[in-house]
């Protein structure tokens, strides 16, 4: 065994489930942030957690509104997901710039990409500072899924976005 740093460790644990955190911008539009730091935390009540950098626009919006929809994007969004990860929603309207088709979610003012395998409509319950990130602990109010869509994963330490292959 050889000592590794955290970036090298992410390569050794690839692929990692990839999500798009959907939050509401101040103007009512939806912001999208690709994040792999996501985990199921509890079955009863259903809870998930995701970590965003302390300066993250997405994290700020979730803390201000108390709402997010954590989605597993479909295969057609691979290029858009990479583009969304290279800009901030504070100064970029990622949905419009990447021509992402969005759909409404009943009971939420936050939209999600039409090509979504799983959507978890969530309410923020708690935040915890964890190093250079903030962990957002959320209760899942609703799960929406579409088995016909293939979800994306982050490969090679977040350097590539693609579906997982069994085998």
C-alpha positions in Angstrom: 0.0 0.0 0.0 1.1 3.5 -0.8 0.1 6.7 1.1 -2.4 8.7 -1.0 -4.0 12.2 -0.8 -7.8 12.7 -0.9 -7.9 13.5 -4.6 -6.0 10.2 -5.4 -8.4 8.4 -3.0 -11.4 9.6 -5.0 -9.9 8.0 -8.1 -9.6 4.7 -6.2 -13.3 4.8 -5.1 -14.7 5.6 -8.5 -17.3 5.5 -9.8 -19.1 7.8 -7.3 -22.8 8.4 -7.5 -23.4 11.8 -9.1 -26.2 14.1 -8.2 -27.5 17.5 -9.3 -28.6 19.6 -6.3 -31.5 21.7 -7.5 -32.1 24.9 -5.5 -34.1 28.0 -6.1 -32.3 31.2 -7.1 -33.4 34.5 -5.8 -35.2 35.3 -9.1 -37.2 32.0 -8.8 -35.2 30.1 -11.4 -33.6 26.8 -10.7 -29.9 26.5 -10.0 -28.1 23.2 -10.6 -24.9 22.0 -8.9 -23.2 18.6 -9.6 -22.2 17.1 -6.2 -20.9 13.6 -5.4 -20.7 14.3 -1.6 -24.1 12.8 -1.0 -25.3 10.0 1.3 -28.4 8.3 2.7 -28.4 9.0 6.4 -31.6 7.4 7.8 -34.5 5.2 6.8 -37.0 6.5 9.4 -37.5 9.3 8.8 -35.8 9.2 5.3 -32.9 11.5 5.4 -30.0 12.4 3.2 -26.9 14.6 3.5 -24.8 16.5 1.0 -21.8 18.7 1.5 -21.1 21.9 -0.4 -18.0 24.1 -0.2 -18.5 26.9 2.4 -18.7 29.6 -0.3 -21.0 27.6 -2.5 -24.0 29.4 -4.1 -26.1 26.3 -3.9 -25.4 25.7 -0.2 -26.3 29.3 0.5 -29.6 29.1 -1.4 -30.5 25.8 0.4 -29.8 27.4 3.8 -31.8 30.5 2.9 -34.8 28.6 1.5 -34.6 25.4 3.5 -35.4 23.4 0.4 -33.6 21.4 -2.3 -34.3 18.6 -4.7 -31.4 16.1 -5.0 -31.5 14.4 -8.4 -29.7 11.7 -10.2 -29.3 13.1 -13.7 -29.9 11.0 -16.8 -27.3 10.0 -19.4 -28.3 12.8 -21.9 -27.1 15.4 -19.3 -23.4 14.3 -19.2 -22.0 17.3 -21.0 -24.4 19.8 -19.2 -23.4 18.3 -15.8 -19.7 18.9 -16.5 -20.5 22.5 -17.7 -22.6 23.1 -14.6 -19.7 22.1 -12.4 -17.4 24.6 -14.0 -19.4 27.7 -13.2 -21.2 29.3 -10.2 -24.9 29.8 -10.1 -24.3 33.1 -8.4 -23.4 34.7 -11.8 -24.6 32.1 -14.4 -28.0 30.8 -15.3 -26.9 27.2 -15.8 -30.2 25.9 -17.0 -30.5 28.4 -19.8 -26.9 28.4 -20.8 -26.8 24.6 -21.1 -30.3 24.3 -22.7 -31.5 21.9 -20.1 -35.2 20.9 -20.4 -36.8 21.3 -17.0 -40.0 20.0 -15.5 -42.2 21.0 -12.6 -42.4 18.9 -9.4 -45.8 18.9 -7.8 -45.8 20.8 -4.5 -42.4 22.4 -5.1 -41.3 25.7 -6.7 -38.0 24.1 -7.7 -37.8 22.4 -11.1 -35.7 19.4 -12.1 -34.2 18.3 -15.4 -36.6 16.3 -17.5 -33.9 13.5 -17.8 -33.8 12.5 -14.2 -33.6 9.0 -12.8 -34.3 9.9 -9.2 -35.5 13.0 -7.5 -35.5 13.4 -3.7 -37.6 16.4 -2.6 -36.0 17.5 0.6 -36.3 19.9 3.6 -33.2 21.1 5.3 -33.1 20.1 9.0 -29.6 20.9 10.1 -26.2 22.1 8.9 -22.8 21.1 10.2 -19.4 22.6 9.4 -17.1 19.8 8.2 -13.6 21.2 7.3 -13.9 23.3 4.1 -17.5 22.2 3.5 -20.9 22.5 5.1 -22.9 19.3 5.5 -26.6 19.8 4.8 -28.8 17.3 6.6 -32.2 17.0 5.0 -35.4 15.0 5.5 -36.7 13.6 2.2 -40.4 14.5 1.8 -40.9 12.6 -1.5 -39.0 10.2 -3.7 -39.7 10.2 -7.5 -38.0 7.7 -9.8 -37.9 6.6 -13.4 -36.2 3.1 -13.8 -36.1 3.6 -17.6 -33.4 6.3 -17.3 -29.8 5.5 -16.8 -28.1 7.6 -14.0 -24.7 9.2 -14.2 -21.6 8.5 -12.1 -18.4 10.5 -11.6 -15.3 8.6 -12.7 -11.6 9.1 -12.3 -11.9 11.4 -9.3 -14.6 13.5 -10.8 -12.8 13.9 -14.1 -15.4 12.1 -16.2 -19.2 11.7 -16.1 -20.8 8.5 -17.5 -23.2 5.8 -16.7 -22.0 2.8 -14.6 -21.7 -0.5 -16.4 -22.3 -3.9 -14.8 -19.9 -6.6 -15.4 
